Amino acid sequence: MIFRHWAIGGTALAIGLAMAVGSEAAPAGGAGVASLAPQIIAEVDADYPRLDGLYKDIHAHPELGFQEKRTAALLAAEMRHLGFTVTEGVGGTGVVAIFHNGAGPMVLVRTELDALPMQERTGLPYASVAKAQWNRRETYVAHSCGHDSHMAIWTGTAKALLALKSRWSGTLMFIGQPAEETVGGAKAMLADGLYTRFGGKPDYAFGLHVGPGPAGEISYRAGAISSTSDSLEITFVGRGAHGSTPSLAIDPIVMAARFVEDVQTVISREKDPAAFGVVTVGGIQAGTVGNIIPDHAQLKGTIRSYDEGVRQRIIEGVRRTANGVAVIAGAPAPTVTIESGGMAVVNDAALTARTAVVLKAALGSRVHEDPRPGAASEDFSEFVNAGVPGLFLGLGGVDPARIAAARLNGETVPANHSPFFAPTPEPTIKAGVEAMVLTIINVMPPVRP
């Protein structure tokens, strides 16, 4: 998943300042938490060699969704060493680590465990050469998603919070979630009792995602920050024949090609031009050799949207277009399967406002706002849609000099899911830990004498 920079506007910042300074609901006070920044930075600097080694180990040994046994065991061991009570195997390969530090809110902090079925081409000395079975075939596996950075940040955040445990009280629920890329791991953990087995529903939920922005910069936004995703699969049924006698066939490849073009009019002509909506066909499987017209063609794709009304209009348009293409060809009705994936992540407005004040006070110009949501999807939404106020931060991961050089040459830097995507470990990991620690302590009351 890819995240850009985002944040809240001036009005929300003003609201957040009022909350942090004048409201009893703000446990530690924005200024008080921001003053911890030098101590947090010192803790992270001292811990960084360990985090760098952990990051490179995970990067070199990626695992696919619900196969993350080595990764889960590694993180579980790290958290046990810190003093957390750890449960493995939640929702398949998920990890739950709990730390009680007196009375106060329960705070969920999430990282993802899985990687992508693709080959890395970064040329890094710790690049992945791992392979695994995926959909009954062998594939390369790579952390081109950025989840390796997230895991290092997650463990670094836990260690720094424990070093500062005299400054906050409450319960930490650190979760390592499997299968984010297939949008199934969050649901699996919740179905396995995440909010019933470990002390109840948390009071807040936090996460972050690295992307192709300048390394070490933090971004955030109130409201929707990602899209809703729906998977699309269509099978067109034709009639096979020799390639030299197409008149004897009903060509499903032609139907598939017509659909790919015609469905884009749903986007360009049937929805509000100002409303976000995307239909992308990412895969077509049909035929075996060049001189045989096959009897079926299968398309796979994705639908992305923010608004539920737009989503339903696109889905209806996809179905109608697929059936219309078959009617034109004189073919049977196609099989159209649309399955819901991750719902849009919506940052809680009050929580975002409160956090904005602290991050800007502590980190200054490294904190930026983005007025628009990102187009990718993310199943962190499952944790907050269960009724938990949440905040999902963005984190830049690319060397600013590399970004500047790319702009000068009219190029773009590799982003998430590119085989060349490779966040710069430092300062990316350090910045992620600093931001997460500040964000979490900001909702935890100070320890009472």
Secondary structure, DSSP 4 states (H G I P E B T S, - for coil): ---------HHHHHHHHHHHHH-TTSSS-HHHHHTTHHHHHHHHHHHHHHHHHHHHHHHHS---TT--HHHHHHHHHHHHHHT-EEEEEETTTEEEEEEEESSS-EEEEEEE---BSS---S--TT----EEEETTEEEE-B-TTSHHHHHHHHHHHHHHHHHTGGG--EEEEEEEES-TTTT-HHHHHHHTTHHHHSSSS-SEEEEEEEEEEETT-EEE-SEE-S-EEEEEEEEEE-B-EETT-GGG-B-HHHHHHHHHHHTHHIIIIIS-TTS-EEEEEEEEEE-SSTTEE-SEEEEEEEEEESSHHHHHHHHHHHHHHHHHHHHHHT-PPPEEEEEE-PPPPEE-HHHHHHHHHHHHHHHGGGEEE-SS--SS--TTHHHHHTT--EEEEEEEEE-HHHHHHHHHTT-----TTSTT----HHHHHHHHHHHHHHHHHTTSPPPP-
